[in-house]
Amino acid sequence: MLIAGLLTFIYAAIVGRYMEGWQALPFFEIKNKSENNTTFSVIIAARNEEQNISKTLHAILAQNYPISLFEVIVIDDHSTDNTATIVEQFSQQYSNIQLIRLADYDLGDIQSFKKKALEIAIQQANNQLIVTTDADCVMGKNWLSLIADFYNTEKPVFIAAPVIFYDEKNIFQRFQSLDFIGMMGVNGAGISRNFQFLCNGANLAYEREAFFEVNGFEGIDQLASGDDLMLIQKMAKHYPHHRIKFLKNAEATTFTTPKRTVRDFMSQRIRWATKTTSYPDLRVTLTWAVIWLFCISIPLNFVLSIFFGEMLLTIAIAQLFSKAFIDYLFLRSVAVSLNRKDLVSMSVYLPAIFLELAYVIVIGTLGNLVKKYEWKGRKVY
């Protein structure tokens, strides 16, 4: 009973801190009304994205930002479909789009193809600010304008910005969107209060020189993923924390679709979870460990109540209600800020309570047991 109470208290404190950090993070509005001269290199590492890459490139080309001030570099990671051909067609029509083929480089024995792809693209980039997104993302017309103004106003070396799912078709996909909204709140809150540095590689910006100053992905290239989380934590160790920023504005969001099947969802989240114990910042690993322990204690107490009486049943119910309440307050705060208040309607949130609990327990467990997985037809060890 004491352990369950302690875990519940710690969990509430963690989520409460996230909520306070998110609410303290100021909403950013465009302040420079004059023309902005920040130059961008938008980099996309793509593998087998023939169904999505055209939408992504059209969304970038439609930016409300001078086309002369940004270039787009797509580096094709050994695609077995028509991804490279589609990008090549764009590059023939638009002079600021460039295709690089990872297959043209001698890579040796590597695991992290995406980090190598980004590294090669950054080396060939011509502009001061690197912006990374994914080949299945779209964005609004003010995306680059907001990043440019935020960069000139706040003077950061590293900018994390929101990534949100859209085009949900069912409860399972809306659950993914709600879960992802929570991740954005965690990212923004941690950066806001300088206690945790997390981000998503589908919407990042950082100074090209800063990337080289921290020696790029050197020292964090042993894992296939982590081009985002490990890099921001490396930057946070090298630069003053006030130079790592989160851009809180819904118009700065990039959008991608949730996974259509449970198998794809599990594969994605296991891939993310495999790097948890390798984060440079031990505080992140410890936080996730406490959250996992709290979540697993809830069904455990329900089961144990069968053998040890109603007291454990009461504790389990109290834990579940406590979690549901504090999570709702936090998620609602983030969802409202990012224009997705629909995700905290009871029709979405009530089933999400149980889906999220099962997800944290299963993924948290498998992420530490699974040593290899498959991603886009490639076995990763």
N, C-alpha and C positions, 0 to 999 in steps of 0.2 A: 504493500500500500504506500509506503514511504517513497519507494523508487518511482512508482507511477505518479505520485503527486509531484515529485521533483522534476521528472521528465515533462510533465504538463506545464509546470511553472516555467521551466527553461524554454520550452517551445513557444509559449505565449510571449515570453520576453524577446525571443528572436524575431517573431512575426511583428510584435509591437515596435521593435526597433526598425524593421523594414518599413512599416507604415509611417512612422515618424520621419524617417529619412526621405521617403518618397514625397510626403507632404511638404517637407522643408525644401525640397528641390524646386527652384523657381521655374515657372513656365517661361520659355524664351520666345520673344517676339522679335521680328525683323526690326532692327533699329537704324541701319544704314539705308537711307532712301536713295542715296547716290549710287552710281555704278560701282560694282565691286570688281576688283581685278585679280582676285585669287584664282590661281590656275590649278586644275585638277587632273589627275590621272585615275580614271575609274577602271579598276581591275576586276576581271571576272575569270575565275578558274572554272572551266566547264568540262563535264564528262557526260556524254550521252544525254544531251539536253535538247534534242531537235524539236521536241514538242513545246519548249518554253523559251528558247533563246531569242527568237524573233520578238516576242512580246517585251522581253527585258530590254533589248536594244532599242525598240521603238519608244519605250517609256523614257529611256535615258536621252534619246535624241529629241524628245518633246519637252525637255526641260526649259523652264523660263530663265535661262541663263545663256550668255553668249557662247555659241558653239565654238568660237575661236579660243575660248579659255579652258576647254577641257578636251581630253582625248579619252578614248575607250580602248583598253587592251584586253582582248579575250585570249586566254591561253588554253588551248585544247589539250585535255589530259587523256590522250590515247582513246578518244571516242571511237566506238564501233558503229555509230550511226552517222547521220548527215550533219551533225553539229558544226564541224569545221567548214563544210561546204556552204552552209547558211551564213556563217560569219564572214566567209570570204566574199560572198555576194554583197553583203553590207559594206565591206571594206572597199569594194570596187565603186560603190556609189557614194560613200562618205569618206572623205580624206582623213577624218579624225578617228576612224575605227581601224584597229590593227589586229591581225590574227597572228598568234605565235603557236607553234605546235611543239608540245613537250617531247614528242617523239624525235624531234630533230636534235635533241641534247643527249649526251652521254651521262646518264644519271647514276650509274653504278648500282650498288645494292642498297636501295632506300625503301623505307616504309611510308614516309610521308610525301606522297606525290603532290598533294595540294600545297603544302608548305614550299616545296621546291618550285612548283608552278608560280606561286605568288612571288617568291624570291627572284626568279628569272624576270618576271614582268616588272617588278619594282626596279631592278637593275636597268631595264630598258626604258623606264618611264622618263618623261621629259619635264614633269611639272612638280611644284612644291608640295602639294598635298595629295597623298594617296587615299583613294576611296575604294573600299572593297564591298562588293555585293555578290549575290549568287545568281546563277544563270536561270533560276526559276522565280525570280523576284520582279515585281513591278513597283513603281513609285509615282507619287504625285508630281506635278509640274514645278513645285517650289522646293523640291528636295535639295538640289545643289545650292540654290540661293540661300536657303536656311543654314546649310552647313558653312557656306562661305561667310555669311554674316556672323554666325556664332564663332567661327574661327577668328575673325578680325576683332570681335568684341571681347571675347574671353581669353584669347591668346593661349589656347591649350596646345599640347603636342599630340594629344590623343583624344579623339571624340568617339564615344559610343552613342548610338541612336536607336530608336525603337524598331523592332521587327514584329509584325503582327500577321497572324493567319487571317484569311478571308475566304469567301465562297464556300462556307460550310454547308453540307447537305443533310447532316443528321446529328443526333445527340453526341455520338462518339467524336465527331469532328468539332463540334462546339466545345466539348470538354477539352480537346487539344488546344483550341483557341484561348479558353479561359486559363488553362495551365500556362500557356505561353505568355499571356498577359501578366500573370504572376511573376514569371521569369524577368520580364521587363521591369517590373516594380522592384524586384530584388536587385537587378543590375543598377538601376538608377539610384536606389536608396544607398547601396553600398558605396558607390562612387561619391554620392552627395556627402556622406558622413565619413568618408575615408577609412572605412573599416573592412572593406571587401571590394575587390576589383574583378567584376565579371562583365561579359559583353557577348554579342553575337556577331559573327563574321559577315553576316548578310547586310550589315549596315555599320561600317566603321570608317573613320577617317583619321589619318595620322601623318605627321610630317615625314617626308621621304628621308630627310637627314636624321631624324630621330630614329628611324628604323635602322639605319646604318650605325648610328651612335651606340645602340644596344646590341650590335652585331646580329641583327635580324633574328632568325630562328635558331641560331647557334645555341646549343645546350638544351633546346626544347624540341629537337627534331627527331627524338627517338620514338614518338607516337605518331600514328597516322593522322589523328585529328589534334585540335588544340591550337590551330593557327590564330584563334581569337583570344580565348581565355588565358592561355599561357603567355601570349604576347603582351596583353594588357598588364598582367602581373609582373612581367619583366620590365615594362615601361615604368610601372609604379614603384619599382625598386630603384630605378635609375634617376627618375625625375621627381621633383616635389609633387606631392599629391594634388595640389591645387591646379596642376597643369594636366591632370586627367579629368575629363568632363563627360557628363551625360547630357545630351540635347533633348530636353523635354518639350516636345511639340509634336502633335499628331501629324502635322504636314511634313515632318522630317522622317516619317515612317517608310520602311520598305515592306511590301506585302508578299506573302507566299501562301501556298495552299497547304492545308493539313493533310496528313497521310490518309489514304483512302481505305486501307485495310489494317487490321490489328497487327498482322505480321510485319508490314512496313513500319508501322509506328514502333513496335517493339525493337526492330532492327535499328531504327534511328536512335532511340533513347538508350539502348545498350551501348551503341557506338559512342554516344556522349558520355555515358557513365564510366566507360573503361578508363577514362583519363582522370577520374576524380582523385585517386590516390597519388597522382603525379603532379598535382598543382604545386607550383613554387610556393604559394601562400598556404601554410598549414592550417590557418584559421578557416579557410573555405572547406577543407576536408573535414575538419572537426565539426563544423556547423552542420554539414550534410549528414555526418555520422549521428549526431544527436537527433536530428529530424527523423532519420531512419529508425533509430531506437524508439523514439516516441510513437511513431506510426505503427511499428510492429507490436508495441506493448498493448495497443487497443484490442486487436483480435485475439492476442494471447490471453488477455484478461477475460475476454468473453468465453474463451474455451476453458480456462482454469476455473471459471465460476461454476461450471458443471460439476466439478469435483470438490471445490472448496467453499461453496456457498454464495449467498446473494451479495455479500459485501463486494466481492470482485466484480459482480455484474453491475452494481451501482457505480463502481469506479470506472469501469469500461464505458458505461453510458455517459458519465460526466466528462470523461476524456473526449469522447466523440463529439458531444455537444460543444465543449470548449473549443475544440479544433475548428468545428464548423463555424462558430461565431466569430472567432478572431480572424480566420481565413476570409470570411465574407467581408468584414470591415476593410481588410487590406486590399482584396481583389476589387471591391467596389471603388475604392479610392483610385486605383490605377486605371480601371476600365473607364471611369468617367473622364479622367485626364486624357485618355487616348481615344476618346469618342467610340467606345465599345460598351456602353452601358447595357446593351442588350444581352451581354454575356453573363450578367449577374441577375438576370430574371430567375425566379424560383424554378421555372421549368428546365432551366439549364443547370442551375447551381445544385439543386437537391440530388440529382443523379451523379453530378460531378463529385460530390462529397465522397461517395463510395468508390467511384472510379479512381479518384486521385489517391485515396488511401491504398488501394490495391496496387496502383501503378508505382508508388514510392517504395512499397515493400518489395515487389517483384523486381523492378529495375535496379533498386539499390542493392539487392542481393546478387542478381545476375551480372551486374556491372563489375562486380569484384571477383566473380567466378569465371566468367567468359573471357578467354584470352585471345580468341580470334572470332572474326565475324566477316560477313560478306557485304560489300557496298558497291552497287552498280556493277555487279559481275566480277568484282575484284576481291579476292580473299586477303584479309588484312590480319596480321599476327602481332 
